[in-house]
Amino acid sequence: MSGTASDVLIVGAGAAGLTLAIELARRGIGFRLIDKIGEPFRGSRGKGIQPRSQEIFEDLGILDRLFATGGLYPPVREYRDDGSFQDSPITEPVQPIAAEPYRMPLLVPQFLTESVMRDRLAELGHRPEFGIELTGFEQDVNGVTAELMGPAGVEKLRVRYLVGADGGRSFVRRALGIEFPGKTLGVRAVVADVLCTGVSRDAWHRFGEGSMERQIMLCPLAGTDLFQVQAPVPLEGDIDLSAAGLTTMIVGRSGRKDIAVQSVEWASAFNMNARLAERYRQGRVFLAGDAAHVHPPTGGQGLNTSVQDAYNLGWKLAAVLQGASEALLATYEEERRPIAAQVLGLSASLLEEAKRGSIRRGREVHQLDLGYPDSSLAVEAPARQGGLLAGDRAPDALLRGAGGQPRRLFDLFTGPHWTLLAFQPARRDLVVARKGLRIHIVGPHAEFEDVSGSLQATYGVAAGDWMLVRPDGYIGAIVASGELPVLEQYLERIGV
């Protein structure tokens, strides 16, 4: 069945909702994207874009825009009590390699990231609807009936599926009665976007290292004139988030009377939580992003995990709406919930390190090593021992086209299709062309040649191997010559 104007209702127009909307839009699936707030979120709560998310944004066509909008993280400037300081990188500089073209986090304030995403969605012919609230819904075996409230009054909407990407206080999750177990982490913090004077933009300024009472940080927000203020605060009591109140806090903790907040663009005092929904789906209703998991901000994992939820769910919803088996949708929770549990543990451990003074980060936050090796969508024939496995992220590699021009493997992956790579296949081997599948031959005198050896070295393939890459850039299947019936059965099962 092809998509219609009301196949999917996405509730929440933040990073997760926008990612899902872009994924559906580029596949021709009809949807509505709503948010109860009257205008786009204007805070920088999530400002780090990790390397794996950069790969996703490249596929969605917006990565260069994000690099032009933001920038790399500045060094951390640690101030001592005597006013002297030392600069150090928040993450050690790492050069890109063929398999990993992006290896450094990108700093873009959340409101600018979402603005770039809305522009991309508009290019695809869609826009979020702000000021529209989901007030109730009922589902049956064929779909979901939603009740919406907006400026024009009450509206009934019938859709095939509903996705709650509506944040940590998710109305959708609560309406489903899905438990949200976890814990409050005993840390309350202020985060605020401010215009201020007296502090330079060449560093992430940090005062009171190791002291939860005195610690405060001011990070210049790339692409703006703003700084993000971050500071732990007492668990109880009101916090003055005005310009005068934040100036008093900064002066008191830094000892610097020359720093003054001129205005506050956005501010929040929040208790840090680590929570994970008991399930990500109930019938035809799904949870994504903060509606399914909330993280402490340490390590910049929350927004990135949310984007990757939607990236996983989007192609599966589209495939089912276009005729694939409903069973495909069961793999969303199967794959994404264990990832969230793993990332929550990482964020919580990084919070403990931050309490002791360390905010430096390494590869563990980049999300390049996360994958789905235990997924029911991961197939090998025969089973592989070590190296790159089905379910792993599909690395990039450098190839040369038959026309003599250099090509990246990611160029072949870009778009909503599946990609099948045949490495020096035997002439007798043949996979029938299918809609939604692009087949590329790699080898001497073939469409592409692995002249640098980067594909063979990274993928560990042998002559005659076939590798199927999913629309979200993970390896679905690896089969050797003589096992092509396994590949054909896989393609039939997932509806390609």
N, C-alpha and C positions, 0 to 999 in steps of 0.2 A: 504493500500500500504506500503510495506517495504521500508526502507531507501536505497538510492543509493549513489554513490560516490560524487554527486554534489547536494545534497538536500538543503544545507544551506551554505551561505557565511557569515562569521563573519568578520567584518571590525574593527580592533583594538584588539591587543593582550595584553591588560592590564588585570587588575583583573577581570573586567566584562566579557571580551571576553574569558579569560581562564576558568572562571567558566562555561560559556555557553558551551564551547568546551568539558570540562570534562563531563558535563551533557549529551551532545549528544553522546559522545564517549562511555560512559558506557551503553547507550541504543542501540548501534549499528547503529546510524544515520550517514550517510556520510556528511562531511562538509569540508570546507577549512577555515582556520583562518589566516588572513593576517594583516600586519601592514606596513605602508609606511616607518617607521624608519628602519635604516639598522641593528640595534641590539637592544636587550632588553633595556627598560628604566632602568636607573641606579641610580635614585634618591629615596629618602625616603619620598616623599611628604605625603603619607598616611602611618602612622606607627602603628596605633591602631587597634587591632582586637577585636571587642566587643563580649560579651558573646553569643549573638544570632548567629553571624558569626562563632564563635568557634563551635557551634553545627552543623552548615552547613559543616564546614571543617572536622568535625568528620565523617559526612555522606560521604564526598568525599574521606575519607581515608588519610587525611594529617594533622590532628590536632596535633598528637604527634610529628610529624616532625617539625611543626611550634613552639611548645613549646620548643623542643630541640634547635631550631634555635634562638629563641628570648628569652623573659623573661617578668616578670611582671614589671610594671612601677616603677622606683626608686622614693624615696621621693623628693618632691620639696624643694630646699634649697633657702630660701628667704634671700637675703643679705640686711643689713641696710647700711646707708651712712657711719657709723663708721667702717664698715668691719665685724661686728658681723653678725650672721645669725641664722635662725631657720629652722629646718626640719619639714615637715608635709606631710602626704600622699596626693597624687593627688585625690585619691578616698579612702574612708574608707574601710578597709579590711572587707570582707564579706565571711563567710564560705559557701561552697557548701551545698546544701540540695538535697534530692532525686529528687525533681521536677526540680531543676536547678543545674546541675552538674558543670556549669561554671558561675561564678558570678563576675569575675574580668577581666578587659581589659588586653589584651596581647600586648606587644610592640614588633613588628617585622618590620624592615624597609621594605618599599614596594618592593624594588628590590629583597629582600630575599624571601618575601612572593610569589612573582611572579615566582621566580626560583623554589621554592618547587612545585608550581602549574604546571610549565612546565614539571618538572620531573614526576609528576603524569600523566599528559597528555601523555608523552612518554611511560609510562607503559601501557597505553591504546591503543598505536599504532599510535599516532598522534603527530605532531609538528607544531608550528606556522611558518609561512613563512614571514620572515622579508625582507624589501626592495621591497615589492610588494604594489603598490598604486592603489586604486580604483579611476579611472578617470572619470567614468560616468556609468549610468545604466538606463535601461528602463524596465517597468513592464507591464504585461498584465494579463488576468484572470488566466493564468496557471503558471506563474512564472516570474522570473526576469532575464534579460540579462545584465551582468556586463562587463565593459571594464576595464582590469587591465593592469598596466604598471610595468614591472620589468626588471631585467638585461637581460632577453631574448627578450625584446621588448613588443609589445602589444599582449594581449590575450583576447579572448572573452570567457565568462563563463556563462552557463545557469544553474540556480538554481531554486528551488521551493520558497525559502524565502531568504531574505537578512536582516542582523541585523547590525545596526550601533552602535558599541561600541567604537566609535572613538573620544571620548573626548569632552570637552567643545566647541571646535571650529569645531565640527563635520561636515565633508563634506557631509555625508549622510543626516543629518538634513537640511542643507542649500540647498542641491539639491532638497529635497522634498518641500522646501518653508515653512517649519513649523516654526512658530514664537517661539522665546525664551524669553518671557517677564520676567521681574524681575528688579533688580536694582544693581548698583554698590554701595557698602556699605561704601565708603569713607575711606577705610583703604587699604594701600599698605604695603606689608611686604616682607622681605627677608627670604628665607629659603635656607639653604646650608648645604651640608654634607662635613665635613672638618676633617682633621687630625690636632690636636692641642696639645700643651703642656701647663702645668701650671694649669690644672684643673682635679679634680679627677672624677672617673667614678661611684662613689657611690651615686650620686644625680643628679637631674635635676636642674641645677644652674640658678637662676633667679635674675637679677639685675634691679633696677629702677622700682619697682612695682608701678603700677598706673599711670605711666608717659609714654605717647605715644612717647615722644621725647627721653627718656632715657632707656626705657625697652629693655632688651635683654635676651635671654635664650639660654643655651647650654645643650642639652639633650644627654646623652650617648646612642648610638644606639646599642642595644643588638645584639650579634652575629657578631659584627664588632669592629674595633679599632676607629671608627668614632664618631664624635659628630654632632648632628643637631643644627645649629645656626638658631634662629628665632628672628626677630626684626621688629617692625613697622618702616617704613621709609616715608619721605615726598612723597606726591602724584605726584609731578613733579620732573624732574631732573634725571640725570644718577646716578647709584649706582655702586661703585667700588666693584665688586665681586671677585677680585683677593685675593690671600692669604694676601698680604700686606694691601689691602683695608679693608678686614674683620677684620684683626688684629687691625687696627686703630679704627674701629667701636667698637670692643669689649673693647679695652683699654679705649676709650673715655667714654663709657657708664658704664663700671664696675669700673673704677678707678684701675683696676688690671693690672699693667705693666708686670706681670709674665706670662700672658696668650698670646700665640702666635700661629697663624694658620700656619701650615707647608705646607699644600697643600689643594686644593679644588677639591673634587671628582665630585661635581655637585652643581649648584647654580641657583637660580631664584629670580627675583623681580616681584611680581604679585599684581594686584589689586583684592581685594576680591569681589566676586559677589554672589548673590543669585538669581538663575534663574531656571525656570521650563518650559519645552516644552509644547506647547498648546495641543499636542497629542503625543502619543507614537507609533502610527501606521498609516501608509498610505498604504492600499492595502496589498501587500505581503512584505512590508518593515517595520521593527521595530527599535525603539531606545532603548538603555539600558545604564545604568551608566551615566557618565558625559555628554554624548550626549543628555540625557533627563533632567538632573538636575545638577546644580553646586552649591556647598556649600562653605561657609567660613570654614576653617579647624577646628574651635572651636568645641570641643566635639567628634572629630574623627568619623564623620557620613558619609562622602562622599564615601570612599572606601567600607564601610560596606553596605551602601544602594545600591551601584552598584553591589556588589556580590549578594545581595538578589534579585535584579532585574533579573539577569541572572538565578538564582536558580529557580525563579518563571516561567520564560519564557521557560527554557530548557525542562522541562517535558511536557509542553503543546505543544511545537513545535513537540517533538518526538511523542506524542500521536496522533496528527493530521496526521503526516507523516505515522503513522502505522495504520490509519483507523478511528480515532475518528473524530467527527464532527468539521468542521472549526469554529463553534461557540465558541469552547473552547478558541480560541485565543483572542476573544474579552475580556475575563476576565483578560488578562495581564494588559492592561491599567486600567481597572475597579478597579483592586486591587492595583497596584503599584503606580499609579499617586497620589492618596490621601496620601499614605505613604510618598512619596517624599515631598509633600506640608507640611505635619506635621513636618517632619524632618528638612526641610529648616527653618521653624519658630523656631524650637529649636536651630539650629546652629546660627541663627541670634541673638537670645536672649542671648546665651552664649557668643557671640562676645561682646555684650554690657557689660556683666559682666566682661569679660576680660579687657575691656578698663578701668574699675573701679578697676582692680587689682585681681579679683578672677579667678582662673583657676581650682578650685576643682570641681569634677564631682561626680554625684550620679547615681542612678538607671535609671534616665531619658535618659542616653546615651546608655544604654546596649541593647536596642531594643528587649528585651524579652517580652515586653508588647504590641508590635505592632502585628496586625493581620488583618483579613478580615471579621469581623462579618457582614458587609453589602454586602458581595459578593453574586452573584447569585449562587456560588458554595457552599454556606453555607445553609444546610438544617437540620431542626429539626422536629421531629414528636413524640410526641406533642412539641409545643414550650416550651422552658425552661425559667424559671424565675431565673435569677442570676446564679452565679457559672460559671463554664467553659461552653462556648458556641461554637456552630459551627462557624468556621472561626478563632477561637483562636489558638495560638501556642499550640501544643500537648506537655505537660510536660513529663519529664522522670518519672519513678517510679521503685521501686525495687520489683522484683518478685522472686519466687523460681520455678525452673523447676521440672517436675515430677521425674526427675532423681536425685533431691536433690541439684542441683547446683544453686547458685544465678544468676539471669539474670536481666539486665536492660531493661526497655521498649524500650529505644533507640536502643538496639541490634536488636529488632524485626523490627524497622523502617528502619535500615540502608540498603540502596540499592535503586534501581529505582522503586520499586513496591509500590502499595497501601497496607495498612494494615487494616484489619478488626478485632476489638477486641470484643468478646462476653463475657459479664460479667454474670456468672452464668445463662446461657440461659436455657429455658425450653426445655425438650427433643423433643417437637414437632417442635421447631424452627429450621429452616435449611436455610442456604444460599448456593446456588450452587457455587462450586469452579470455578474460572475463571482464565484465563491467566492474569498475571500482578497483581493478588490479593492474598495476604497471609492472611489466617484466623486463629486466635488464640483464644482458649477458656481459660478464666480465672475463676477459682473457685476451691472449694475443689475437690480433686481427678480428676482434669482436667489437661490439658497440662501445665498450669502455675497456681500458687497459690499466691494470694496477702497476704502473711503471715504477712507482716508489716502493712497492711492496707493503704499503701501510694497511691496505685492506686485509691482506692475508695475515700480516703480523698481528693486527688487532683482533680480527675475527677468528683466527685459527682455523680457517677453512682449507679443505683439500680439493683437488680437482674432482668435479662431479657433485659438489655440495650445493644445495639450494637453501637459501635463507629468506624467510618470510618476515617482513617488518610491518608491524601494525601501524594504523594511522596516527597513533600517539607516540611513535618512535621507540617502541620496545619490540624485542624479537618474539614473534609468535611461534615460529617453528623453524627447526633446522633438520633437514633430511639429506641423507647421502644418495648418490646415484643408486638406482634400484629400489628406492623407497618412495618413489613419486606417488604411488597410490595412497600413502599416508597423507601426503600433502593435499592431494585432490579431496580426500575425505574431510580434511581439516577445513578446506575452503567451502565445501558444501555445508559443513556444520555451522560455520559462522555466517553463512548467507552471502558470501562473495560470489 
